[in-house]
Amino acid sequence: MTRIPSKAEILEWIAAHPTHNSKRDIAKAFGIKGSDRIDLKRILKELEAEGHLEKRKKTYRDPDRLPPVSVLQIKAPDGDGDLFARPLEWHGEGVEPVVLVMPRASDPALGEGDRILARLTVVQDADYHYEARLIRRVGTNPRRVIGIFRKGDEGGRIVPIEKSASTEWSVADNATHGARDGELVEAEQAGPKSRLGLPRARVVERLGDPSAPKAVSLIAIHQHGIPDHFPDDVIAEADAAKPMGLKGREDLRDMPLITIDPADARDHDDACYAHADDDPANPGGHVIWVAIADVAAYVRSGTALDREARKRGNSSYFPDRVVPMLPDRLSGDLCSLHEGVPRPCIAVRMQIDPEGNKIGHRFVRALMRSAASLHYAEVQEAMDGAPNDRTGPFLEPVIKPLYAAYAALVKARAERQPLDLDLPERKIVLDDSGRVASVNFRDRLDAHKLIEEFMILANVAAAEVLVKKRTPLLFRVHEEPAPEKLEALRETARAAGLALAKGQVLQTRHLNALLNGAAGTDDAELINISTLRSMQQAYYNVENFGHFGLALRNYAHFTSPIRRYADLIVHRALVSAHGWGDDGLDAVEIERLEQTATHISETERRSMMAERDTTDRYLAAYLSERVGSEFAGRISGVARFGAFVKLDETGADGLVPVRSIGREFFHFDAEAGTLMGSDTGLIIAVGQRVNVRLAQATPVTGGLELELLSIEDKPMPAGGGGGRRSPAGRSVSRKSAKAKAKRSKIKRKVERKRRS
């Protein structure tokens, strides 16, 4: 017969293990089996009757201790501005414990009366008993709606902005939050859904003018159908997740892995470390470690978290917010490689020779602890001779070896010749009110390129090991340009006095030769944009068609599982391939990999479109105060209805309507990509330098209308009928202009045929 523990032993064990306190957990802890469980049940009931324990569903806990995750009610701030909360789950007989709320910078503002779910930590030797970290507000997971508020006699109604939404929402007079007629509002469902009448809602935030900056990203999110609200069961799963331990993992906690991210990064899903290779067979070589957050350990196939992550496909990033793929409990906490905190990861050790060629790799499932969370600029400054207090201790042992390994990878990159486009990336900076403060172009530091090269190498290693082990996966595919796109690029290059190789298998080195030939000339931007437009869009596929742009045969996304579902699939594939556990790819998931690839390729494009629309609206709002101002730019596209101009200052795209260019008829040549004036013979073509005046900016649509002032520093000619003359002094009819354009088109075709 098994020895039954005493009441004191049971109470001591429950106090030490507050999250493992079911009858089954207690029986397992003391080795109680079979009929002896009856005696354990009797003792637990006695402890409950005596007030020592409180039964909650199927678990027991000490009523004089708060559970590690508790519901709290916020009190009014004290004289020092500290925020305390009343524990709503306190059932002890002693004095109610004092709980201090420790808000993080990213937490929403909390007010008196708010109920929150918080994670508690016992505090010793203080004038309070617990510190609380917000998980989420309680009762703030109802259905949300964005729409236009229409005021009525008794409250009003909300007209959703979603195209697919056909139902309006009614708002009671005491639930309008002071919203005015025509304002954009965010509302939440108020009370249970009724079978009769409109569903009820309460306004929770007034977003003001629908064209105002604060509303811009919300409009794009809803217009493109991006899910921005986590269902209750998903939140519950995330809240129930617990930190992972060392069991079944390699211990990398003493390795000085560091994260390098943007200064405003909310999550950290990759860390790296490098050192000189001590293998005598690889003199002058390097070892590179890349560790990636082990999201697969928390998001298992078939769970509510997994279904929601697959539905979203990826995180979406906007200037004022992020719509994450995973709840913040995971993306911002348990799966984020925060400095000084043990975190589970999947890491790859890669050997490269002095020329940067990968000569070996090994994957491990491990536990790591980030030595530092650094950002790109400070790492680059340290390497350039200006370390700060954070980077100084890591300069010699960590940062310099990283750059040494990167220098070797640069050699391999030069040999491989991936597509090397030079297109600056815009960064929209918002002020505290959500308005655009400035539009800058991001710096491309060596620190950025270092991380990119390390991540590419890790992605290659992941694809190669899974191909070798014949494990199903999703490849990142980028096919070569279509023939008609290449021909259009050749035409553009020829017009700029450059040439693109023809009659041979196209390689990225051929495109790089074209880009290098244009570098430093007035046509450099045009050639870069035209080359980008000739490219196919990358996508996910179960078949491996290679990555043309990176000039790689095997490539899969492995390094960002917090924000991309494709990477999570690859992580599960690695788990299955190495036999690391039961949280790898299952049969159902493998069966639908093809559908998953199609779906997440579509969600990626959806996010790109929403992000682009948001950028356009922000830029239109930013420039709306400068209507009438003049700008320099370049014609980036030509259509029958006008010409598109990219402005130098902001990178914004605007339209010059053909109706606004004089009073003449313009013939559109689709093949040449030109507009030609019937009276003046004026040619408007892609790549021309122009000066324009901003005629109109419409923030709600993101549209900019421009007026053409000059082309290639030459003022616009006085065109248009009514006696206006061509440069030769004779009138040109629309019919003759079309005939002239047709002859020019035929002449160009003949010349191309002779040259080929």
C-alpha positions, 0 to 999 in steps of 0.5 A, spaced: 500 500 500 502 506 498 503 511 503 498 517 503 501 524 505 499 528 511 495 534 510 501 538 511 505 535 506 499 536 501 498 543 503 506 544 502 506 541 495 500 545 493 503 552 495 510 550 491 506 548 485 500 553 484 499 551 477 499 543 478 494 542 483 489 538 480 487 531 484 491 528 478 497 532 479 497 531 486 496 523 486 502 523 481 507 527 485 506 522 491 505 516 487 498 514 489 495 509 484 489 505 484 484 504 490 489 509 494 486 515 490 480 514 494 484 516 501 487 522 497 480 524 495 477 524 502 483 528 505 482 533 500 475 534 501 477 534 509 482 540 507 476 543 503 471 543 509 476 545 514 478 551 509 485 550 508 483 549 500 478 551 495 476 547 490 476 551 483 473 546 477 478 540 478 484 544 481 485 545 489 489 551 491 491 555 498 486 560 499 491 564 502 495 565 496 493 568 490 493 564 483 499 566 479 494 568 474 489 572 477 483 577 475 484 584 478 480 590 479 484 597 478 484 602 483 485 609 483 492 611 483 495 613 489 498 620 491 505 617 488 501 615 481 502 608 483 497 603 480 494 598 485 489 593 484 484 589 488 484 581 487 477 579 485 479 571 487 481 572 494 478 568 498 483 567 504 481 569 512 487 574 513 488 581 510 487 582 503 494 582 499 496 588 496 498 588 489 502 593 485 501 593 477 507 594 473 505 597 467 509 596 461 510 601 455 506 597 450 500 596 455 494 600 454 492 605 459 488 603 465 483 606 469 479 605 475 474 600 475 478 596 469 478 589 470 484 585 468 487 578 467 494 579 470 500 574 471 502 575 479 509 575 482 510 574 489 514 580 492 518 579 499 520 585 503 516 590 500 510 594 502 506 590 498 505 582 496 505 581 489 507 585 482 502 584 477 503 584 469 498 585 464 496 580 460 489 583 457 483 586 460 478 582 462 471 583 458 475 586 452 474 581 447 467 582 444 466 583 437 469 589 434 467 594 428 469 600 424 464 604 421 461 611 420 457 614 426 450 616 424 447 620 429 439 619 430 434 621 435 436 616 440 443 615 440 445 613 432 447 607 428 454 605 425 455 603 418 461 599 417 466 600 412 467 593 410 465 592 403 462 585 405 458 588 411 451 589 410 448 589 417 448 596 421 449 597 428 445 601 433 448 605 438 444 607 445 444 614 447 448 613 453 453 609 449 455 614 443 461 616 447 460 623 444 461 621 437 459 626 432 455 625 425 460 622 420 465 621 424 469 614 424 468 610 430 471 604 433 465 600 437 464 593 440 458 589 441 454 591 447 450 585 450 448 578 447 446 578 439 438 579 439 434 575 434 430 581 432 432 588 430 439 591 429 445 588 433 447 593 439 454 596 440 457 601 444 462 606 441 469 605 445 473 610 441 472 616 436 477 616 430 474 623 428 475 624 420 475 618 416 480 621 412 484 623 418 491 619 419 489 615 426 484 612 421 488 610 415 491 604 417 484 601 421 480 603 414 486 599 410 485 593 415 478 592 414 477 594 407 482 588 405 479 583 410 485 582 415 483 579 421 485 584 427 481 581 433 483 574 436 477 569 438 476 568 445 479 560 445 485 563 441 486 568 447 485 563 452 490 558 449 495 563 449 494 565 456 495 558 458 502 557 455 507 557 460 515 558 459 519 552 456 524 548 460 531 545 458 528 538 458 529 535 451 534 541 449 541 543 448 543 548 453 546 554 449 544 559 455 552 561 456 553 562 448 553 570 447 547 570 442 545 577 441 539 580 437 539 586 432 533 589 430 530 596 429 530 600 435 522 600 435 522 592 435 516 589 439 519 582 438 525 579 437 525 572 433 532 571 431 539 571 435 546 570 432 553 569 434 559 568 430 567 566 432 573 563 428 573 556 426 577 552 430 577 546 426 584 545 423 581 543 416 578 550 415 583 555 417 581 562 416 573 560 416 568 562 421 562 558 425 555 562 425 550 560 430 543 563 428 537 561 433 530 562 432 524 562 437 521 555 437 514 557 436 512 550 434 513 548 441 507 553 443 503 553 437 501 546 435 498 543 429 490 543 429 490 548 436 485 554 436 492 558 436 494 554 429 488 555 426 488 563 427 495 563 425 494 560 419 488 564 417 492 570 418 498 567 414 503 573 417 503 579 421 501 586 417 505 592 419 503 599 419 506 606 421 502 606 427 500 599 429 502 592 428 496 586 426 500 580 429 499 573 427 500 571 434 497 574 440 501 578 444 502 573 450 506 569 445 509 574 440 511 579 445 513 575 451 514 567 451 516 567 443 520 573 443 528 572 445 528 578 450 535 580 453 537 575 459 531 571 459 531 563 457 527 562 451 526 555 447 529 556 440 531 552 434 538 553 432 543 552 426 550 552 427 553 553 420 561 553 418 563 557 412 570 557 409 574 564 408 571 565 402 564 565 405 561 558 402 557 554 407 561 547 408 557 544 413 551 545 418 547 542 424 540 544 427 539 543 434 533 544 439 535 548 444 534 553 450 538 560 449 538 566 453 540 573 449 546 576 452 543 583 449 538 586 445 541 591 440 539 595 434 542 596 428 544 603 428 548 602 435 551 596 432 554 600 426 556 605 431 560 601 435 563 597 429 565 604 426 569 606 433 563 609 437 561 604 442 556 606 447 555 603 454 550 597 451 555 595 445 562 596 448 562 590 452 560 586 446 564 589 441 570 585 441 567 578 443 561 578 439 560 584 434 567 584 431 567 576 430 560 577 427 562 583 422 568 578 420 564 572 418 559 577 414 566 580 410 566 572 408 559 572 406 560 578 402 565 574 398 560 569 396 555 573 395 559 577 390 561 570 386 553 568 387 551 575 384 544 575 387 540 581 384 542 587 387 537 593 386 538 599 389 531 602 391 531 606 397 526 604 402 521 609 405 520 610 413 514 614 415 515 617 422 508 619 426 508 624 431 504 623 438 497 625 434 498 620 429 500 625 423 505 624 419 511 628 422 516 626 416 518 622 411 525 619 410 529 614 407 531 608 411 539 608 411 542 601 409 547 600 414 552 594 414 549 591 420 542 591 416 546 587 411 549 582 416 543 580 419 540 579 412 546 575 409 546 570 416 538 569 415 539 567 408 544 562 410 540 559 415 534 559 410 538 555 405 541 550 411 533 549 413 531 548 406 537 543 404 537 539 410 529 538 409 530 536 402 536 531 404 531 528 409 525 528 404 521 531 409 515 535 406 516 543 407 514 549 403 519 552 399 520 560 398 519 560 390 521 566 385 521 564 378 525 568 373 521 574 369 516 572 363 519 573 356 514 579 355 517 583 361 524 582 359 523 585 352 520 591 355 526 591 360 530 591 354 526 596 350 527 601 356 535 599 357 535 601 349 532 607 350 537 609 356 543 607 351 544 600 355 543 593 353 541 587 356 544 580 354 539 576 349 539 569 346 542 566 352 539 563 359 538 569 363 542 570 370 541 575 375 549 577 373 546 579 367 541 584 370 546 586 375 551 588 369 545 592 366 544 595 373 551 597 374 552 600 367 546 605 369 549 606 376 551 614 377 547 616 371 540 620 370 537 613 368 539 609 374 533 610 378 529 608 372 533 602 370 532 599 377 524 600 377 524 597 371 528 591 373 523 590 379 517 591 375 520 585 370 520 580 376 515 575 378 512 575 385 515 570 390 510 565 393 510 559 397 510 552 394 511 545 395 515 544 389 522 547 389 523 551 383 528 555 386 529 563 388 531 567 381 532 573 385 537 570 390 540 566 385 539 560 390 537 553 388 534 551 395 530 556 399 525 556 405 523 561 410 525 559 417 527 565 421 521 569 422 516 564 425 513 569 430 510 573 424 510 568 418 506 561 418 511 559 412 516 559 417 512 555 422 511 550 417 518 549 416 520 549 424 515 543 424 518 540 418 525 540 422 522 537 428 519 531 424 525 530 420 530 530 427 525 526 431 525 532 436 518 531 439 510 530 437 509 537 435 512 537 428 508 536 422 502 531 422 499 527 417 493 532 416 497 538 415 502 534 410 496 533 406 494 540 405 500 543 404 499 545 397 492 549 400 496 552 405 502 555 400 496 558 396 493 561 402 499 564 405 501 567 399 495 570 398 495 573 405 502 576 404 499 579 398 493 582 402 498 585 407 502 588 402 496 591 398 493 594 405 500 596 407 501 600 400 494 603 401 496 605 408 502 609 406 499 612 400 493 615 404 499 617 409 503 621 404 496 624 401 494 627 408 502 629 409 502 633 402 494 635 403 497 641 406 502 643 401 497 643 395 500 648 390 507 647 391 512 644 386 516 638 386 521 634 382 520 627 380 520 622 375 515 619 370 514 612 373 509 609 368 505 611 362 497 609 361 492 612 356 489 616 361 495 620 364 502 619 366 505 617 373 510 621 377 514 619 383 516 625 387 523 625 389 522 628 396 517 623 399 517 617 394 509 618 393 506 617 387 501 622 383 497 622 377 498 627 371 491 626 368 492 626 360 486 631 360 490 636 364 496 636 359 495 642 354 489 642 350 491 637 344 490 630 343 495 625 346 496 618 342 498 612 347 503 607 345 502 601 349 509 598 347 513 604 347 510 606 354 509 613 351 504 619 350 505 623 344 502 630 343 498 631 336 499 638 335 506 639 339 509 632 338 511 632 345 513 625 347 512 623 355 516 617 357 517 613 363 524 615 366 523 623 364 525 628 369 519 632 371 517 638 375 510 638 377 505 642 381 501 638 386 493 640 384 490 636 389 491 631 395 485 626 397 487 622 404 481 618 404 483 615 397 491 616 397 490 619 391 495 625 388 493 629 382 499 633 379 500 638 374 506 638 369 510 644 369 516 641 365 520 635 362 527 634 362 528 642 365 524 644 358 517 648 360 511 645 357 510 647 350 503 651 348 500 645 345 492 644 343 488 646 337 485 652 335 491 655 331 497 652 335 502 649 331 507 644 331 515 646 332 515 645 325 510 651 324 505 646 321 498 644 324 498 636 326 491 633 326 489 627 330 489 623 324 496 625 322 498 624 329 496 617 329 499 615 322 505 618 325 505 614 331 504 608 327 509 609 322 514 610 328 512 603 331 513 599 325 520 603 324 522 600 331 519 593 330 524 593 323 530 596 327 529 591 333 528 585 327 535 587 324 539 587 330 536 581 333 
